[in-house]
Amino acid sequence: MNYTPEMEKAMQQSHGMSFEEYGRKLENRITVEMRRQQEYRDCQKMVAQFDKQIHK
């Protein structure tokens, strides 16, 4: 897959590594994906809290 400079910049800012580093080591991929899962869960909780406040 070809990565755009914007994608590369976002990866570097979010995870502190390039796509090359991400693809080279399984440990890096696992770390990044675990962080992404946690961020997703945190966002889902935040949305649920907002919904709860809105529908009081």
Secondary structure, DSSP 4 states (H G I P E B T S, - for coil): ----HHHHHHHHHHHSS-HHHHHH-HHHHHHHHHHHHHHHHHHHHHHHHHHHHHT-
